[in-house]
Amino acid sequence: MTSNHFGAMGIILHFHNYYFMNEYKCPVPKDQQPTNEFIELSKSVIFSWPKNKKSLAFNLIKFWVVSFVLFLVISSGSIYFKTSLLKYILLSFFSSLSIPLLIIIRLYLGWNHVFKRLTSERVEYEESGWYDGQVWIKPLVLKEKESLIASIEVKPILKNLVQIFSIILILSLSGILLFQYNNF
C-alpha cells in the first residue's frame, strides 16, 4: 500500500522498509518481516474489515443473515421443532450466531499474530521453509517503530474484535441458557 492509504503510519512504514531493513541488514525474508505482514494483512479483503468497526459489523450481519436463513432451512426438517414455531426460529437465530463467532475468532487470531510479531524483540523466520527456524533480534530503533505501529494500528483493531466477540458470545450463551432452562 502507498503512504496515502495509511497517512502518518504510511510514512513510518515507508521509512521502515527502505531505511531500517537495509541499514541493519535484516536477514528475515521480506514476506516474514512483521511490518510487511501487517501491510499484507491490511490489504486482505477479509482482514481489512476490522479496521473500520462499522464495516466489520455490517459484514458480520450479512454473514449472520445468510447463516440464519441456512439454519432455518436445516432445522425445518426436524420433527421435534415442528411442534413449536418459536423454538424453531429461536434455535435458528442462536445457532446462526456461530458463523460470525467463527469469523471473529479467525480475524482475532490473524491480527493477534501480527501484533505479537510487531511487539516482539525477536523475529522468528525460516529461510527455506523447511523447519530451519532462525531468530533475528531487532535493533532497539526498529523495535520502537514496530511497537508504534502495533499500538496505533493493531491494538484498536484487537480491541474492536474483542468487543464484538463479547457481544456475540453473550447472545450465544443467552440462547443456550434460554433453551436449557425454559420449557416452551
C-alpha positions as CSV (number, residue, x, y, z in Angstrom):
1,M,0.0,0.0,0.0
2,T,1.1,3.5,-0.6
3,S,1.5,6.1,2.1
4,N,-1.8,7.7,1.1
5,H,-3.7,4.7,2.5
6,F,-2.0,4.8,5.9
7,G,-1.5,8.6,6.4
8,A,1.2,9.2,9.1
9,M,1.6,5.5,9.6
10,G,2.4,5.2,5.8
11,I,5.4,7.5,6.3
12,I,6.7,5.3,9.1
13,L,6.2,2.2,7.1
14,H,7.9,3.7,4.0
15,F,10.8,4.8,6.2
16,H,10.9,1.5,7.8
17,N,11.0,-0.6,4.6
18,Y,13.7,1.4,2.9
19,Y,15.9,2.6,5.7
20,F,15.9,0.2,8.7
21,M,15.8,-3.1,6.9
22,N,18.6,-2.1,4.6
23,E,20.7,-0.4,7.3
24,Y,20.5,-3.3,9.7
25,K,21.0,-5.9,7.1
26,C,17.9,-7.7,8.1
27,P,18.2,-11.5,7.3
28,V,14.4,-12.0,7.6
29,P,12.8,-12.6,4.2
30,K,10.5,-9.7,3.2
31,D,7.3,-11.6,3.4
32,Q,8.2,-12.7,7.0
33,Q,9.1,-9.2,8.3
34,P,6.5,-8.1,10.8
35,T,5.8,-4.8,9.2
36,N,5.3,-6.4,5.8
37,E,3.0,-9.0,7.4
38,F,1.0,-6.1,8.8
39,I,0.8,-4.4,5.4
40,E,-0.3,-7.7,3.7
41,L,-3.0,-8.3,6.4
42,S,-4.2,-4.8,6.0
43,K,-4.6,-5.3,2.2
44,S,-6.5,-8.5,2.6
45,V,-10.2,-8.2,1.8
46,I,-11.5,-10.0,4.9
47,F,-8.8,-8.9,7.4
48,S,-9.3,-5.3,6.5
49,W,-12.9,-5.4,7.8
50,P,-11.8,-4.7,11.5
51,K,-10.0,-1.5,10.5
52,N,-13.5,0.1,10.4
53,K,-15.9,-1.0,13.1
54,K,-19.0,-0.2,11.0
55,S,-17.7,-2.2,8.1
56,L,-16.9,-5.2,10.3
57,A,-20.4,-5.1,11.9
58,F,-22.1,-4.8,8.5
59,N,-20.2,-7.7,7.1
60,L,-20.8,-9.8,10.2
61,I,-24.5,-9.0,10.0
62,K,-24.6,-10.1,6.3
63,F,-23.0,-13.4,7.2
64,W,-25.3,-13.8,10.2
65,V,-28.5,-13.2,8.0
66,V,-27.3,-15.7,5.4
67,S,-26.5,-18.3,8.0
68,F,-29.8,-17.6,9.8
69,V,-31.7,-18.5,6.6
70,L,-29.5,-21.5,6.1
71,F,-30.1,-22.7,9.7
72,L,-33.8,-22.1,9.2
73,V,-33.8,-24.4,6.2
74,I,-31.7,-27.1,8.0
75,S,-33.8,-27.1,11.2
76,S,-37.1,-27.1,9.3
77,G,-36.6,-30.8,8.7
78,S,-36.7,-31.6,12.4
79,I,-39.9,-33.2,13.6
80,Y,-39.1,-32.1,17.1
81,F,-39.3,-28.4,16.3
82,K,-42.4,-28.6,14.1
83,T,-44.5,-28.6,17.2
84,S,-43.2,-25.2,18.3
85,L,-42.6,-22.4,15.7
86,L,-41.0,-20.1,18.4
87,K,-38.5,-22.8,19.4
88,Y,-37.7,-23.4,15.7
89,I,-37.0,-19.7,15.0
90,L,-35.0,-19.1,18.2
91,L,-32.9,-22.2,17.7
92,S,-32.0,-21.0,14.2
93,F,-31.3,-17.5,15.5
94,F,-28.9,-18.6,18.2
95,S,-27.3,-21.3,16.1
96,S,-26.6,-19.0,13.2
97,L,-24.5,-16.8,15.6
98,S,-21.8,-19.5,15.4
99,I,-20.8,-18.3,11.9
100,P,-20.0,-14.7,12.8
101,L,-18.4,-16.0,16.0
102,L,-16.0,-18.2,14.0
103,I,-15.2,-15.3,11.7
104,I,-14.4,-13.1,14.6
105,I,-12.1,-15.7,16.1
106,R,-10.2,-16.1,12.8
107,L,-9.8,-12.3,12.5
108,Y,-8.6,-12.1,16.0
109,L,-6.1,-14.9,15.6
110,G,-4.6,-13.3,12.5
111,W,-4.3,-9.7,13.9
112,N,-3.0,-11.0,17.3
113,H,-0.3,-12.9,15.5
114,V,0.8,-9.8,13.7
115,F,0.6,-7.8,17.0
116,K,2.8,-10.3,18.8
117,R,5.4,-10.2,15.9
118,L,5.4,-6.4,15.8
119,T,5.9,-6.1,19.6
120,S,8.4,-8.9,20.0
121,E,12.1,-8.2,20.5
122,R,12.9,-11.2,18.3
123,V,11.7,-12.2,14.8
124,E,11.5,-15.9,14.1
125,Y,11.7,-16.8,10.5
126,E,12.5,-19.6,8.1
127,E,14.8,-19.2,5.2
128,S,13.8,-22.2,3.1
129,G,10.5,-23.1,4.7
130,W,11.7,-26.5,5.8
131,Y,11.9,-26.2,9.6
132,D,15.2,-24.3,9.7
133,G,13.9,-21.7,12.1
134,Q,16.1,-18.8,12.7
135,V,15.9,-15.9,15.1
136,W,16.9,-12.3,14.5
137,I,17.0,-9.8,17.3
138,K,15.5,-6.4,16.3
139,P,17.6,-3.3,16.9
140,L,16.1,-1.0,19.5
141,V,15.1,1.6,17.0
142,L,13.3,-0.9,14.8
143,K,11.6,-2.4,17.8
144,E,10.3,1.0,18.8
145,K,9.0,1.8,15.3
146,E,7.2,-1.6,15.1
147,S,5.8,-1.1,18.6
148,L,4.4,2.2,17.5
149,I,2.7,0.5,14.5
150,A,1.3,-2.2,16.9
151,S,-0.1,0.3,19.4
152,I,-1.5,2.8,16.9
153,E,-2.8,0.5,14.2
154,V,-3.3,-3.1,15.5
155,K,-4.2,-2.6,19.2
156,P,-7.5,-0.7,18.4
157,I,-8.4,-3.5,15.9
158,L,-7.9,-6.1,18.5
159,K,-10.0,-4.1,21.0
160,N,-12.9,-3.9,18.5
161,L,-12.7,-7.6,17.8
162,V,-12.8,-8.4,21.5
163,Q,-15.8,-6.1,21.9
164,I,-17.8,-7.7,19.1
165,F,-16.7,-11.2,20.1
166,S,-18.1,-10.4,23.6
167,I,-21.4,-9.3,22.2
168,I,-21.8,-12.3,20.0
169,L,-20.7,-14.6,22.8
170,I,-23.2,-13.1,25.3
171,L,-26.0,-13.6,22.7
172,S,-25.0,-17.2,22.1
173,L,-24.7,-18.0,25.8
174,S,-28.1,-16.4,26.5
175,G,-29.6,-18.6,23.8
176,I,-28.0,-21.7,25.4
177,L,-29.4,-20.7,28.8
178,L,-32.8,-20.0,27.3
179,F,-33.0,-23.5,25.8
180,Q,-31.6,-25.1,28.9
181,Y,-33.9,-23.7,31.5
182,N,-37.2,-22.9,29.7
183,N,-39.9,-25.3,28.5
184,F,-41.9,-23.6,25.9
